[in-house]
Amino acid sequence: MKKRVFIKNAAVLTCSSLVLRFAGIVFKIWLASRIGAAGMGLYQLVFSVFMLAGSFTQSGIPTAVTRLVANETALGSRAGIKRIMRAAFFISTALGAVTGIILYFFASPIARLITGDSGAVLSLKIIASCFVFMGASSVIRGYFIARRKASPGAFAQLFEQAVRITVAAALLKVFIGKGPPVCCAAVFAGDAAAETFCAAFLYFRYRKDSSDLPEGKNSYEKNPAARIVSVSLPLAGGRYLNSLLRTAESLLVPHALAVFSAGGALAVFGMIKGMALPILFFPSVLLGAVSVLMIPEMSEARERKMNGLVRSCAESILAAGAVGGFLFSALFAAGGYRLGALLYKSREVGFLLTALAPIVPLMYIDSLCDGLLKGLDQQKFTFRVSVCDSGLRLLLIYPCLTRFGINGFIGIMYFSNLFTALLNSRRLIKISGAVLDAQRNVLSPALCAFGTTLLTKVFLDFFALSDLVYIILLAGISIPLYYALVYRLGCMQSITAGRIRPLKKYAAKRATVSLIK
């Protein structure tokens, strides 16, 4: 039964994520056509401040809620779950209110810091209203993930995206032509409306679901607020410091690029952050959904000392990340220029997609390992890795970008993703006892992916095809050939059987592998 619930939730999250990401990419393509690359650069600068302030609002609390509610669910404690949620609501909304007030009253100096003028003031004041609702929404999402109910959060995100796009598009229609600052403010007004409606929707769903909780009599957390703080504080520290460093990075990149080339630095920044990277991350929808769902699974398995289940899940997730990552890395390498021309009518974006394609497997593996490690109480380790990575990136940006320009940024991306992926995957393998085969899980998928896409590309290049037809045929021919090859070579065995066979083989055993705290 539990397996069916997991598969259902994975399907719900995957479908909703596909719709959300597709809608988001379409909206960004449309937005870029309206406000240009420079406008997208301004949007990304303000958005970096938005994410920094949002990290103070959420502070690792959703992950703490997921873990604690999952534990209380295992104990059957309804009262414990409600105490946890009350404490989480209080902490998150208080943090959101303080963050919003500070951002509103200090909008002018912050705007001058990030852009050199007051053009971003209105956008900053608008997003200041989001954080109370953002915090409440994140707490409820954590609750539903722990309850193995993905549909409320998925529907809320779909509703949120619909409101965001509708409001932003309507306002842009009115204010288009009034300059990037006003247009960016219109987009962030859509964000504010979306966060408000999403929080209201999730709260009503939470009230209904919590009334149906079974009345358990087992013991529960006596001091949930302290427990939430103890679990979320390492995550919060990581988010705070990492967000601060990434925001500093976002502010430094345009300045460093401007030193290398006098003009167009903000436009290049917009192409990197607002155009290329969302496309590269789009195919990771399925892996991201599974990673989120695995947090309560891993946490509960760890609490029950089911080390074999932890091992089998880690093996399966890592194998899936490698198989999917190498495929899309090869597709972006073969069709990056065509894709950039198709979506943005820009060879520069196509160059970025092609140049960054080899790090796609590292990006996906790192994202998966980060989620699984948090489910295994390894948030302190992920915090250290994240801080070291952000600090190194920040140190490298100015010397690399001022000397090598955009090529220097690409080099930093390679170093950063290799650094974090190696450390996080090594840690996950160590604490889970996962056993991976280098040939079956790395070498074979990589050779199959680049071999099939290269042959397909050589074949398609003989024909005069439009960009759209070229991309469709490249994916339509390469993907079936690739999966047929990796299946034949046994690369899919640890994925297809990883969630079923190990349950019988390992889960009931007390494996000798210790889960390091």
C-alpha angles and dihedrals in degrees: 000000000000091000091053090050091050093050091047092050091046090052092049094049092044095051093045092046091050091052092044096048093043091050090046093051092046089049092049091049089051091044092050090052089054103042101021131225092298090054090049088052091054090046091053092049092054090042090056088057089047091054092046092053090043090057089060089052099050098031097178091301096127092057090047090050091050093051097043095044090048089054092047090048089056088053092045094235114155093173091051092054093050092049090051092050094048091052092046093049092051095048096044097045092046091052090046093052094049092046093050094049093050093048093048096052095040096043094113099055091041090052092051090049096053101036107015093241141053097265094111097050096097093048092050093050091050095051090048087078093059105069103077090053092042091055094049092048093051092052092052092047089054089051094052093047089054090049090053090241110130099165099077093054092042094051090045091054092048090050090046093051092048092052092045095052095041096050094041093048092048093050093044089054088059099040102033111129094031093102137270096285093058092042091051090050089053091053092049090049085062089053091052093050091046094052091050096051092042093054092050092049094049093046093056091048090050093051091052095046096045091055088063096053114124116252102243125187100204123113120274140185109306094197107029095169092058091045092050090050093048092051097039100040096079089045090046092051089050093048093045096048095037092048091047091051093045091049090050087049092052090051094045098047097068091045092050092047090050089057090052094045123016097219140040099026094133090048092052090049090051091051092052101043102025103036116019104037096050089054092050092051096044098088092054091078096110095044091048092052092050091047092055092047092049094062095078091036092054093042093052093044090051093050090051092047091240092152093162091060090050089052095049093047092050092050092049096047094047092048091049091049092052095046093048095038096054092047095055092039089059093045092052091046092052099039105024097111092047092047093050091050092047098048104031105011086236129126089193091063089045090054091052092049091051095043094049095042096097092061094054094096090051091050093051096044092048092051092050095046092049092056095045093047091054089054088054094053093257097128091122091059094047088048092056093046093048094049093047091049094049092045093051092047090051092050092049100045102078100043093041100042097042089053104034104019117204091356088061090054091050090052091051090051090054093050094044097050093044091050097051097038093053095047097044096044092047090052093048092050091049098051097038098043090230115172116210130183113224094208097044097039102035118010100042096046091046094050093043093049098049093038096054095042093046092052091046091049093050090050095047093047089069089069131066099237131166117247093253095051091044093054093045093050093043091055095036093055101034100047098056092043091049096049091045089054098046090046090051091049092051096249092128095052097088090047102047093042097033096091098039114031097043090052088066096034102043115007099081092047127088096230120211092236110105121218104230114221 
